Amino acid sequence: MTRERPIIELADWLQTPPGRYLLDWEQAQLDAAVVDLFGFHALQLGLPELQGLRANRMPHRWLALDARPAGSAAPTGLRLLCEFDALPFDSNSLDLLVLPHALELAADPHRTLREVERVLRPEGRLLILGLNPASLWGLRQNLGRLLPGEQRHFLPQAGEFLGYWRLRDWLRLLSFEVETARFGCYSPPLRSEAWLARWRGIEPVGARWWPVLGAVYFIQAVKRVHGMRLIGLRRQRKPARAGAAVAISQRQAGPLAEALAAPSAALPSPSSSQEQP
């Protein structure tokens, strides 16, 4: 029961106006990112409310959840029930992994990220979505602990919010190279849908003037394996061609022709060719 609480709480919060505002931004980022990623096998870890692979064209796409909500059936389209730190895939077998807030809710985010690195093939893509603690929403969450009642928390209480720079260091240690990183949801932490709609125009302003202060971040990284070389058709070396023969006329023959015709052993050494005093 303790593992199911984070999923239920996050799912409920995503039905609120700020939750839907967050999902709209995240869905747009994923749709734009996965449409041009090619391969055979793609996997999304958690958060069925977000269809992270709907715009992707890989033939094999799965949604994995690490727990089943109590008293409910499996969500539509669910293919896997597994632990995120023990994925049922071979090493270097997946082309794309999508982690929408999966690291935040993981019991051990380091171990989950290492497992993701194991199953992802070299040059495979990893997409991560996370709440930014260094934002107005994160500040509201920290200050809310001083308030009484149900209004004290603006964001879901479960999980640990991972800072962008901290997560980037983790990825670098696991040989991931960050290709794209962007932030979004610059609106103040408001609960009213009407007030959130009034602040929608702040998105381009925030992205330009304070880009790292968005409430949510999106990271696209690629798995690099140093020392690997792509094997292609090996070029065959052509044997060196012998030099072309030089035609010498009878007039030019003389001593030069005699020297070329003589055996190499008969040629005098440079030292013996000089006259002795």
Secondary structure, DSSP 8 states (H G I E B T S, - for coil): -TTHHHHHHHHHHTTSHHHHHHHHHHHHHHHHHHTT---SEEEEES-TTS-TTTT---SEEEEEESS--TTS---TT--EE--TTS-SS-TT-EEEEEEESHHHH-S-HHHHHHHHHHHEEEEEEEEEEEE-SSSHHHHHHHHGGGS-SGGG-SS-SSS----HHHHHHHHHHTTEEEEEEEEE--S-S---HHHHHHTTTHHHHHHHHSGGG-SEEEEEEEE--TT----------------------HHHHHHHHHHHHS-GGGS--TTTTS---
